[in-house]
Amino acid sequence: MRRILIVGAGQSGLQLALGLQAKGYDVTVMSNRTPEEIRSGRVMSTQMMFRTALRYERELGLNFWEGLAPRALGLGFSVAGTVPGVPGVQRPVDWIGRLDGYAQSVDQRVKMAGWLDAFAERGGRLVVHAAAVSDLDFLAPRHDLVLVAAGKGELVSLFRRDPARSPYTTPQRALALAYVHGLGPRAEHPEYDAARCTIVPGVGELWVIPTLTTSGRADILFWEGLPGGPVDVFQDVEGPGEHLTRTLELLEWFVPWEYGRATAVELTDPGATLAGRYVPAVRDPVGRLPSGGLVLGVGDAVVVNDPLTGQGANSAAKCAASYLASIVERGDEPFDAEWMRTAFERYWASARHVTRWTNTMLGPRSPHIRALIDAAAGLQPVADRVANGFDDPSDFDDYFYDASAAEAYVAETRALTAGYTSPGGSGGT
């Protein structure tokens, strides 16, 4: 039985640990917190899992909350702006794309605590310890493979930034989120849940995501602000109450249609807010310890994208699934540096599409991308295709990045749907 150590208890690390455990491997997980400390602590993220990532969880029997979490049947986009003759901030662009398979969000405090409990109950070895490089130096010779799935802290320094795949050297968004109860339904689709993104030109983006948290059904209000801009105001907040107050003030100023359904919201719990920023980066997946031992980076330890495109948890799930297949296929052969790089490149074949798309959306949006988002308001097939690209970002290669390809796709779709009015969209710029 091959011995594997996984450091980190997030989506990627725990999904991989539970998958290897089911295959008969001797797995140890190192977590810096107990399940109860995770469950009762501060929120760690936003997350929205799309069809493929949910399928990976389902195949491993880890979909414990699938029957409880709200099912987002669509993904909507709005653009804030002005409309001639109409006072105040309006939505000149507003549409919703229909997902081929529903998406779901489960607060990582719920999921990671539950998965850690399941791992231990199934006979896994859980070590609660904040691992340092010196710990891995000691433990590496005692395991066939060491995987680092911790995206923060000292261990990340083991993996060098890859400048060829990392165009940004500073944070591109200031992030601030709040989990709330009491958000009213969206008037356009009161009968079903959907994740919604509003682009506020020159300011940033707002995501509203239905989720399951420690206290039941909730929604996430998630601001992504341009650094130094009017949404970058959460560094000095004094407590969760002030955080929520600022979140609502920004809704009132920049997205009043969302504020209108948020006037009665309250935080789900004292740990329901989070703010911060980080630099998107791709890193060398092979880390070398002081003693010469090797470790393999997993998930956001080696590929970290801004959450603007909602890919963090999905990428983590896809990384875990890819690494699981590579480890099992390796059999009894050594997990050497060559194998580690091959395993990473297998994952990178899909991850590169996420990185390209996310980095594109972080930068100034070109005229053809703005036109494409506008066109989706009146062309349901375009709206649906953009929405389903969140599950499979490789599809964007065919039409999203090149102006002539985007224009041709919109023109072809318009010709095929002549005379059809989208039930899910309105407007245009």
ZADREN-357824 format. One line per field, with one value per residue (C-alpha): x, y, z; residue number from 1; residue in three letters. Coordinates in Angstrom, 3 decimals, always signed. Layout:
BEGIN
c1	X|...;
c2	Y|...;
c3	Z|...;
nr	NUM|...;
rest	ALA|...;
END
This chain:
BEGIN
c1	+0.000|+1.579|+1.794|+0.713|+0.772|-1.500|-0.904|-3.983|-7.666|-9.429|-11.451|-8.529|-6.623|-9.593|-11.244|-7.948|-7.449|-10.900|-10.486|-7.130|-8.555|-11.331|-8.666|-6.889|-3.982|-2.619|-3.404|-2.483|-3.974|-2.398|-4.836|-4.105|-7.582|-9.949|-13.296|-15.073|-12.673|-13.364|-17.117|-17.258|-14.663|-14.718|-15.901|-13.029|-14.289|-17.027|-17.708|-20.054|-19.577|-20.706|-21.741|-18.335|-17.010|-20.248|-19.948|-16.467|-17.858|-20.812|-18.582|-16.652|-19.821|-18.930|-22.065|-23.392|-25.248|-26.563|-30.124|-29.869|-27.970|-29.932|-29.761|-28.783|-30.422|-29.023|-26.198|-27.011|-25.036|-25.899|-23.984|-24.625|-24.918|-27.273|-30.260|-31.282|-34.286|-34.210|-32.741|-30.314|-28.225|-29.877|-29.158|-28.681|-27.644|-29.361|-29.699|-29.598|-28.123|-29.591|-27.180|-27.136|-26.765|-27.495|-24.732|-24.445|-22.563|-21.795|-19.980|-16.516|-16.867|-19.684|-18.028|-14.450|-15.494|-17.834|-15.220|-12.602|-15.045|-15.728|-12.014|-11.361|-14.439|-13.241|-9.920|-7.821|-5.054|-5.749|-2.932|-3.950|-0.815|+0.210|+2.934|+6.217|+8.896|+10.926|+8.002|+7.889|+11.644|+11.178|+8.070|+8.916|+11.259|+8.500|+5.985|+5.929|+4.441|+3.912|+1.318|+0.995|-2.587|-2.192|-2.483|-1.260|+1.577|+5.185|+4.729|+3.785|+7.385|+8.417|+6.882|+8.499|+6.272|+6.243|+6.540|+5.641|+2.224|+1.724|+1.197|+0.203|+2.542|+0.038|-3.556|-6.100|-9.141|-9.927|-12.251|-15.029|-17.823|-20.702|-22.978|-26.514|-30.022|-33.078|-32.201|-35.363|-35.904|-34.803|-37.912|-36.833|-36.806|-38.530|-39.358|-35.762|-32.246|-29.450|-25.991|-25.748|-22.809|-23.084|-20.272|-19.902|-17.551|-14.615|-15.591|-15.536|-18.027|-20.682|-21.540|-24.686|-24.550|-27.182|-25.492|-25.873|-24.122|-23.917|-27.358|-29.100|-30.026|-28.248|-26.796|-23.293|-22.832|-19.381|-17.687|-14.639|-13.332|-10.604|-7.718|-7.862|-11.393|-14.681|-15.244|-11.787|-13.014|-12.861|-9.315|-10.240|-13.681|-14.266|-16.184|-18.683|-21.490|-19.570|-18.520|-22.176|-23.058|-20.410|-21.488|-25.072|-24.002|-22.119|-25.155|-27.307|-24.863|-23.883|-26.528|-29.791|-31.850|-29.842|-30.063|-33.837|-33.969|-31.274|-32.830|-33.781|-30.652|-28.608|-25.347|-25.693|-23.242|-20.400|-17.846|-19.788|-17.528|-14.132|-11.959|-8.555|-6.649|-4.036|-1.933|-3.024|-0.130|+0.921|+3.839|+6.310|+4.497|+7.595|+8.961|+12.355|+12.884|+16.148|+17.115|+16.517|+13.136|+10.390|+6.789|+4.021|+1.803|-1.958|-4.777|-4.216|-0.774|+0.344|-2.492|-4.331|-6.787|-8.786|-12.333|-13.872|-14.861|-16.008|-13.468|-11.596|-13.538|-14.129|-10.425|-9.606|-12.037|-10.644|-7.071|-7.947|-9.643|-6.701|-4.092|-6.112|-6.055|-2.312|-1.461|-3.523|-2.120|+1.431|+1.020|+4.184|+6.517|+8.283|+6.707|+9.769|+10.135|+9.421|+6.159|+5.203|+5.627|+3.713|+0.862|+0.728|+0.787|-2.118|-4.077|-2.760|-4.291|-7.647|-6.452|-4.808|-8.238|-9.357|-6.239|-6.518|-10.195|-9.806|-6.798|-8.679|-11.672|-9.437|-8.007|-9.729|-12.473|-11.984|-14.808|-15.634|-16.062|-18.343|-20.301|-20.564|-21.960|-24.392|-25.501|-26.350|-29.177|-31.152|-29.771|-30.572|-28.176|-25.308|-26.365|-26.605|-23.206|-21.460|-23.145|-22.089|-18.547|-18.256|-18.383|-16.088|-13.927|-12.161|-15.229|-14.277|-11.296|-13.664|-15.227|-14.415|-10.896|-10.748|-12.828|-13.568|-14.550|-16.851|-18.491|-18.977|-20.488|-22.955|-23.908|-24.456|-26.543|-28.598|-29.362|-30.401|-32.669|-34.184|-37.563|-36.933|-37.086|-35.126|-37.280|-34.228|-32.734|-33.445|-31.688|-28.482|-25.959;
c2	+0.000|+3.303|+6.037|+9.504|+12.731|+15.619|+18.971|+21.180|+20.516|+22.478|+21.415|+19.983|+18.367|+16.698|+15.565|+13.960|+12.440|+10.875|+9.647|+8.000|+6.556|+4.897|+3.380|+1.751|+4.134|+4.874|+8.592|+11.150|+14.652|+17.561|+20.368|+23.493|+23.246|+20.620|+20.076|+21.933|+24.871|+25.085|+24.781|+27.546|+29.838|+32.613|+32.032|+31.097|+31.822|+32.204|+29.180|+28.038|+24.506|+23.807|+20.537|+18.911|+19.671|+18.436|+15.237|+14.577|+14.902|+12.685|+9.956|+9.803|+9.806|+13.184|+15.067|+15.080|+18.385|+18.074|+17.682|+20.679|+23.359|+25.681|+24.741|+27.612|+26.930|+30.001|+32.507|+36.140|+39.169|+42.836|+45.961|+49.067|+52.359|+55.034|+54.858|+57.972|+59.633|+57.462|+58.954|+57.126|+54.014|+51.505|+48.192|+48.844|+45.191|+42.449|+38.780|+35.269|+32.187|+28.764|+26.170|+22.671|+21.313|+23.124|+24.745|+24.676|+26.480|+24.998|+27.129|+25.603|+25.622|+23.100|+21.059|+20.880|+20.105|+17.393|+15.908|+15.883|+14.011|+11.508|+11.025|+10.226|+7.985|+5.962|+5.273|+8.130|+9.601|+13.275|+15.335|+18.769|+20.839|+23.964|+22.377|+24.165|+23.341|+21.688|+19.327|+18.226|+17.718|+15.242|+13.547|+13.275|+10.236|+8.407|+8.724|+7.694|+11.049|+14.398|+16.775|+20.391|+21.640|+24.720|+27.873|+30.258|+30.510|+29.370|+26.264|+28.252|+29.531|+26.030|+26.694|+29.334|+31.711|+30.957|+34.405|+33.058|+31.997|+34.791|+38.203|+40.010|+40.960|+42.855|+42.138|+43.029|+43.204|+44.106|+41.373|+41.679|+39.216|+38.746|+35.734|+36.949|+35.768|+37.678|+38.583|+38.900|+37.077|+38.575|+39.921|+38.500|+34.903|+34.695|+31.023|+29.747|+30.484|+31.868|+33.281|+36.905|+39.084|+42.840|+44.680|+48.269|+49.932|+51.656|+50.268|+46.469|+43.633|+42.341|+38.662|+37.439|+33.688|+31.457|+29.126|+26.683|+27.795|+26.610|+28.055|+26.939|+28.676|+32.002|+34.307|+35.672|+39.354|+39.532|+42.735|+42.639|+46.206|+47.788|+48.534|+52.144|+52.562|+53.309|+49.648|+49.285|+50.417|+47.347|+47.494|+49.415|+48.024|+47.467|+44.242|+42.326|+44.819|+47.664|+45.332|+44.627|+48.324|+49.213|+46.347|+47.637|+51.249|+50.155|+48.232|+51.333|+53.533|+51.248|+48.480|+49.837|+46.935|+44.571|+46.927|+46.907|+43.226|+43.531|+46.064|+43.392|+41.236|+40.226|+38.349|+34.604|+34.462|+36.472|+34.912|+35.625|+38.338|+38.318|+40.837|+40.683|+40.534|+38.353|+38.151|+35.653|+33.321|+30.014|+28.344|+25.571|+22.464|+20.729|+21.997|+20.950|+20.670|+21.689|+18.022|+17.484|+15.765|+16.642|+17.711|+18.252|+21.330|+20.868|+23.281|+26.914|+26.148|+26.195|+27.744|+30.614|+32.711|+35.708|+34.610|+36.986|+34.086|+31.784|+29.082|+28.522|+25.560|+24.146|+24.248|+22.649|+19.801|+19.293|+19.293|+16.664|+14.476|+14.782|+14.047|+11.084|+9.519|+10.196|+8.683|+5.556|+5.050|+5.305|+2.034|+1.070|+3.315|+6.142|+9.575|+11.362|+14.912|+13.847|+12.193|+15.244|+17.586|+15.235|+15.041|+18.820|+19.339|+16.920|+19.168|+22.341|+21.206|+22.270|+24.821|+26.977|+27.818|+29.085|+31.194|+32.710|+33.556|+34.967|+37.089|+38.421|+39.425|+41.126|+43.490|+46.253|+44.595|+44.957|+46.341|+42.933|+41.379|+44.245|+43.743|+40.012|+40.596|+43.149|+40.739|+38.017|+40.223|+39.611|+36.239|+33.438|+30.944|+33.386|+33.914|+30.151|+29.517|+32.150|+30.786|+27.206|+28.376|+28.668|+24.862|+24.380|+27.474|+25.785|+26.635|+30.333|+29.584|+29.218|+32.670|+34.821|+36.166|+37.047|+39.990|+38.502|+35.137|+36.822|+38.966|+35.981|+33.904|+36.647|+37.267|+33.556|+33.187|+36.256|+34.854|+31.505|+33.082|+35.859|+36.808|+35.136|+37.236|+35.985|+35.368|+35.825|+39.080|+42.689|+45.769|+46.395|+49.154;
c3	+0.000|-1.112|+1.519|+0.488|+2.503|+1.551|+3.227|+3.098|+3.671|+0.944|-2.080|-4.021|-1.164|+0.490|-2.728|-3.735|-0.281|-0.237|-3.799|-3.011|+0.191|-1.827|-4.117|-1.184|-0.620|+2.848|+3.067|+5.701|+5.647|+7.490|+8.333|+10.335|+11.939|+13.269|+11.554|+14.353|+14.143|+10.411|+10.899|+13.516|+11.932|+9.363|+5.799|+3.504|+0.026|-2.483|-4.639|-7.369|-8.639|-12.185|-13.814|-14.375|-10.888|-9.318|-11.339|-9.912|-6.379|-7.236|-8.700|-5.403|-3.302|-1.799|-2.815|+0.754|+0.368|-3.192|-1.967|+0.369|-1.563|-3.854|-7.522|-9.818|-13.156|-14.846|-14.883|-15.466|-16.573|-16.191|-17.106|-15.049|-16.905|-18.087|-20.399|-22.368|-20.783|-17.650|-14.463|-12.196|-12.682|-14.997|-16.694|-20.396|-20.638|-18.632|-19.527|-18.140|-19.761|-19.089|-17.746|-19.238|-15.700|-12.470|-10.422|-6.634|-3.886|-0.458|+2.123|+2.437|+6.212|+5.789|+3.056|+4.331|+7.893|+6.621|+4.302|+7.074|+9.309|+6.522|+5.865|+9.524|+9.824|+6.815|+8.513|+7.199|+9.308|+10.156|+11.646|+12.925|+12.542|+10.607|+8.514|+7.828|+5.280|+8.058|+8.768|+5.148|+5.151|+8.004|+6.583|+2.885|+3.201|+5.086|+2.232|-1.403|-2.425|-0.719|-2.159|-1.044|-1.403|+0.802|-1.290|+1.414|+3.900|+3.966|+1.833|-1.264|-1.348|-2.451|-5.873|-8.075|-10.018|-13.743|-15.386|-18.829|-17.526|-14.966|-16.609|-13.410|-10.581|-8.422|-7.287|-9.958|-7.675|-4.069|-2.798|-0.215|+0.490|+2.906|+3.460|+4.175|+4.961|+3.793|+0.199|-1.863|-5.201|-8.487|-10.232|-13.606|-12.330|-8.929|-9.406|-9.681|-8.447|-10.579|-10.000|-11.164|-12.171|-12.664|-14.400|-13.200|-15.709|-14.051|-10.634|-10.705|-10.509|-8.140|-7.857|-6.111|-5.470|-3.829|-1.357|+1.524|+4.716|+8.313|+9.056|+5.876|+2.621|+2.092|-0.548|-1.063|-1.892|-3.435|-4.591|-6.874|-6.941|-8.998|-6.600|-5.447|-6.796|-5.023|-4.023|-2.490|+0.940|+3.172|+4.562|+7.714|+8.554|+12.263|+12.519|+10.374|+10.973|+9.355|+6.543|+5.733|+5.969|+3.392|+1.163|+1.142|+0.578|-2.530|-3.727|-3.323|-5.222|-8.091|-8.456|-7.003|-8.436|-6.226|-3.248|-3.585|-2.646|+0.028|+2.407|+4.954|+4.835|+7.863|+8.192|+8.541|+11.471|+13.080|+10.714|+7.530|+6.052|+4.378|+2.542|+0.900|-2.378|-4.025|-7.169|-9.839|-10.638|-12.141|-10.366|-11.054|-9.726|-8.360|-5.060|-3.729|+0.011|+1.713|+2.015|-1.698|-1.414|-3.878|-3.325|-5.879|-5.751|-5.976|-6.832|-5.927|-4.520|-8.163|-10.213|-8.558|-10.562|-9.459|-8.485|-11.054|-13.325|-10.521|-11.308|-8.037|-6.635|-10.112|-10.941|-7.602|-8.293|-11.790|-10.479|-7.865|-10.481|-12.866|-10.201|-8.916|-12.369|-12.776|-9.383|-9.936|-13.427|-12.038|-10.192|-8.299|-10.300|-8.432|-8.207|-9.554|-10.880|-14.463|-13.418|-11.325|-14.277|-16.547|-14.029|-13.790|-17.559|-17.861|-15.506|-17.156|-20.465|-19.010|-16.449|-19.107|-20.528|-17.111|-16.700|-20.165|-19.734|-16.233|-17.129|-20.161|-18.036|-15.454|-18.038|-20.003|-22.013|-25.734|-27.901|-29.359|-25.877|-24.834|-28.060|-27.381|-23.881|-25.322|-28.060|-25.550|-24.265|-27.448|-28.521|-26.105|-27.736|-27.133|-23.515|-22.995|-24.543|-22.425|-19.288|-20.034|-20.676|-16.897|-16.828|-19.826|-20.432|-23.361|-25.450|-25.293|-27.559|-30.512|-30.428|-27.400|-27.859|-31.547|-32.794|-36.216|-34.718|-32.190|-34.844|-37.142|-34.340|-33.374|-37.016|-37.648|-34.484|-35.321|-38.758|-37.325|-34.713|-36.839|-35.466|-32.098|-28.941|-25.929|-22.829|-20.624|-21.815|-22.542|-23.671|-25.503|-25.815;
nr	1|2|3|4|5|6|7|8|9|10|11|12|13|14|15|16|17|18|19|20|21|22|23|24|25|26|27|28|29|30|31|32|33|34|35|36|37|38|39|40|41|42|43|44|45|46|47|48|49|50|51|52|53|54|55|56|57|58|59|60|61|62|63|64|65|66|67|68|69|70|71|72|73|74|75|76|77|78|79|80|81|82|83|84|85|86|87|88|89|90|91|92|93|94|95|96|97|98|99|100|101|102|103|104|105|106|107|108|109|110|111|112|113|114|115|116|117|118|119|120|121|122|123|124|125|126|127|128|129|130|131|132|133|134|135|136|137|138|139|140|141|142|143|144|145|146|147|148|149|150|151|152|153|154|155|156|157|158|159|160|161|162|163|164|165|166|167|168|169|170|171|172|173|174|175|176|177|178|179|180|181|182|183|184|185|186|187|188|189|190|191|192|193|194|195|196|197|198|199|200|201|202|203|204|205|206|207|208|209|210|211|212|213|214|215|216|217|218|219|220|221|222|223|224|225|226|227|228|229|230|231|232|233|234|235|236|237|238|239|240|241|242|243|244|245|246|247|248|249|250|251|252|253|254|255|256|257|258|259|260|261|262|263|264|265|266|267|268|269|270|271|272|273|274|275|276|277|278|279|280|281|282|283|284|285|286|287|288|289|290|291|292|293|294|295|296|297|298|299|300|301|302|303|304|305|306|307|308|309|310|311|312|313|314|315|316|317|318|319|320|321|322|323|324|325|326|327|328|329|330|331|332|333|334|335|336|337|338|339|340|341|342|343|344|345|346|347|348|349|350|351|352|353|354|355|356|357|358|359|360|361|362|363|364|365|366|367|368|369|370|371|372|373|374|375|376|377|378|379|380|381|382|383|384|385|386|387|388|389|390|391|392|393|394|395|396|397|398|399|400|401|402|403|404|405|406|407|408|409|410|411|412|413|414|415|416|417|418|419|420|421|422|423|424|425|426|427|428|429;
rest	MET|ARG|ARG|ILE|LEU|ILE|VAL|GLY|ALA|GLY|GLN|SER|GLY|LEU|GLN|LEU|ALA|LEU|GLY|LEU|GLN|ALA|LYS|GLY|TYR|ASP|VAL|THR|VAL|MET|SER|ASN|ARG|THR|PRO|GLU|GLU|ILE|ARG|SER|GLY|ARG|VAL|MET|SER|THR|GLN|MET|MET|PHE|ARG|THR|ALA|LEU|ARG|TYR|GLU|ARG|GLU|LEU|GLY|LEU|ASN|PHE|TRP|GLU|GLY|LEU|ALA|PRO|ARG|ALA|LEU|GLY|LEU|GLY|PHE|SER|VAL|ALA|GLY|THR|VAL|PRO|GLY|VAL|PRO|GLY|VAL|GLN|ARG|PRO|VAL|ASP|TRP|ILE|GLY|ARG|LEU|ASP|GLY|TYR|ALA|GLN|SER|VAL|ASP|GLN|ARG|VAL|LYS|MET|ALA|GLY|TRP|LEU|ASP|ALA|PHE|ALA|GLU|ARG|GLY|GLY|ARG|LEU|VAL|VAL|HIS|ALA|ALA|ALA|VAL|SER|ASP|LEU|ASP|PHE|LEU|ALA|PRO|ARG|HIS|ASP|LEU|VAL|LEU|VAL|ALA|ALA|GLY|LYS|GLY|GLU|LEU|VAL|SER|LEU|PHE|ARG|ARG|ASP|PRO|ALA|ARG|SER|PRO|TYR|THR|THR|PRO|GLN|ARG|ALA|LEU|ALA|LEU|ALA|TYR|VAL|HIS|GLY|LEU|GLY|PRO|ARG|ALA|GLU|HIS|PRO|GLU|TYR|ASP|ALA|ALA|ARG|CYS|THR|ILE|VAL|PRO|GLY|VAL|GLY|GLU|LEU|TRP|VAL|ILE|PRO|THR|LEU|THR|THR|SER|GLY|ARG|ALA|ASP|ILE|LEU|PHE|TRP|GLU|GLY|LEU|PRO|GLY|GLY|PRO|VAL|ASP|VAL|PHE|GLN|ASP|VAL|GLU|GLY|PRO|GLY|GLU|HIS|LEU|THR|ARG|THR|LEU|GLU|LEU|LEU|GLU|TRP|PHE|VAL|PRO|TRP|GLU|TYR|GLY|ARG|ALA|THR|ALA|VAL|GLU|LEU|THR|ASP|PRO|GLY|ALA|THR|LEU|ALA|GLY|ARG|TYR|VAL|PRO|ALA|VAL|ARG|ASP|PRO|VAL|GLY|ARG|LEU|PRO|SER|GLY|GLY|LEU|VAL|LEU|GLY|VAL|GLY|ASP|ALA|VAL|VAL|VAL|ASN|ASP|PRO|LEU|THR|GLY|GLN|GLY|ALA|ASN|SER|ALA|ALA|LYS|CYS|ALA|ALA|SER|TYR|LEU|ALA|SER|ILE|VAL|GLU|ARG|GLY|ASP|GLU|PRO|PHE|ASP|ALA|GLU|TRP|MET|ARG|THR|ALA|PHE|GLU|ARG|TYR|TRP|ALA|SER|ALA|ARG|HIS|VAL|THR|ARG|TRP|THR|ASN|THR|MET|LEU|GLY|PRO|ARG|SER|PRO|HIS|ILE|ARG|ALA|LEU|ILE|ASP|ALA|ALA|ALA|GLY|LEU|GLN|PRO|VAL|ALA|ASP|ARG|VAL|ALA|ASN|GLY|PHE|ASP|ASP|PRO|SER|ASP|PHE|ASP|ASP|TYR|PHE|TYR|ASP|ALA|SER|ALA|ALA|GLU|ALA|TYR|VAL|ALA|GLU|THR|ARG|ALA|LEU|THR|ALA|GLY|TYR|THR|SER|PRO|GLY|GLY|SER|GLY|GLY|THR;
END
